[in-house]
Amino acid sequence: MPGPDDLTCAELVALVTDYLEGALPPAAERRIDEHLESCEECSVYVEQLRATIAALGGLTEDDVEPPVLDALLAVFRRARPA
């Protein structure tokens, strides 16, 4: 049974960007590391994000065709909380 300090998968998803950027406090990072040790699905998810960042992280706006960039920006704007 999970303890009160155990991180849920949904909480990991909400924190994963800061985790990968090294922007979390040490205690939060430890909670994610502990979760990843016991959750194969989240471990795969984080590794897929790392691979995506490695493959696409160096792209600039100039590397993306204007219609594609416009579509991506529209999606991000709709997804951002008001």
Wavefront OBJ file of the C-alpha trace (Angstrom):
o trace
v 0.000 0.000 0.000
v 1.413 3.436 -0.942
v 2.513 5.677 1.880
v 1.517 9.330 2.337
v 4.791 10.535 0.801
v 4.600 8.225 -2.227
v 4.316 10.000 -5.550
v 1.468 9.039 -7.889
v 1.924 8.605 -11.615
v -0.192 11.721 -12.233
v 2.024 13.757 -9.907
v 5.121 12.518 -11.737
v 3.656 13.592 -15.081
v 2.984 17.061 -13.671
v 6.585 17.370 -12.417
v 8.502 15.588 -15.162
v 9.610 18.691 -17.084
v 11.116 20.292 -13.997
v 12.642 16.916 -13.081
v 14.362 16.549 -16.455
v 15.571 20.150 -16.300
v 17.009 19.636 -12.798
v 14.752 22.376 -11.446
v 13.166 20.485 -8.540
v 14.175 20.668 -4.894
v 16.214 17.625 -3.804
v 13.325 16.124 -1.805
v 10.975 16.223 -4.818
v 13.662 14.755 -7.055
v 14.169 11.900 -4.563
v 10.424 11.185 -4.578
v 10.474 10.917 -8.367
v 13.567 8.703 -8.327
v 11.885 6.413 -5.786
v 8.727 6.256 -7.899
v 10.727 5.440 -11.031
v 12.444 2.545 -9.233
v 9.106 0.837 -8.691
v 6.985 1.978 -11.660
v 7.962 0.535 -15.027
v 5.368 2.568 -16.939
v 6.660 5.881 -15.611
v 10.264 4.786 -16.174
v 9.463 4.086 -19.832
v 7.630 7.423 -20.086
v 10.602 9.376 -18.689
v 13.047 7.538 -20.975
v 10.839 8.320 -23.995
v 10.858 11.999 -23.023
v 14.645 11.924 -22.660
v 14.956 10.367 -26.132
v 12.611 12.988 -27.600
v 14.605 15.804 -26.008
v 17.865 14.306 -27.298
v 16.455 13.991 -30.816
v 14.626 17.310 -31.048
v 16.046 19.498 -28.303
v 18.412 21.342 -30.619
v 15.746 22.511 -33.055
v 15.124 26.219 -33.427
v 12.123 28.036 -34.881
v 14.078 28.379 -38.142
v 14.289 24.573 -38.413
v 10.496 24.204 -38.523
v 8.397 25.138 -41.550
v 6.106 28.136 -40.787
v 2.798 26.216 -41.144
v 4.038 23.490 -38.792
v 5.343 26.052 -36.304
v 2.005 27.897 -36.369
v 0.106 24.645 -35.743
v 2.398 23.674 -32.856
v 2.121 27.085 -31.238
v -1.678 26.945 -31.547
v -1.737 23.575 -29.759
v 0.520 24.860 -26.968
v -1.598 27.983 -26.528
v -4.799 25.908 -26.222
v -3.141 23.519 -23.730
v -1.802 26.258 -21.460
v -4.025 26.905 -18.446
v -5.812 30.250 -18.443
l 1 2 3 4 5 6 7 8 9 10 11 12 13 14 15 16 17 18 19 20 21 22 23 24 25 26 27 28 29 30 31 32 33 34 35 36 37 38 39 40 41 42 43 44 45 46 47 48 49 50 51 52 53 54 55 56 57 58 59 60 61 62 63 64 65 66 67 68 69 70 71 72 73 74 75 76 77 78 79 80 81 82
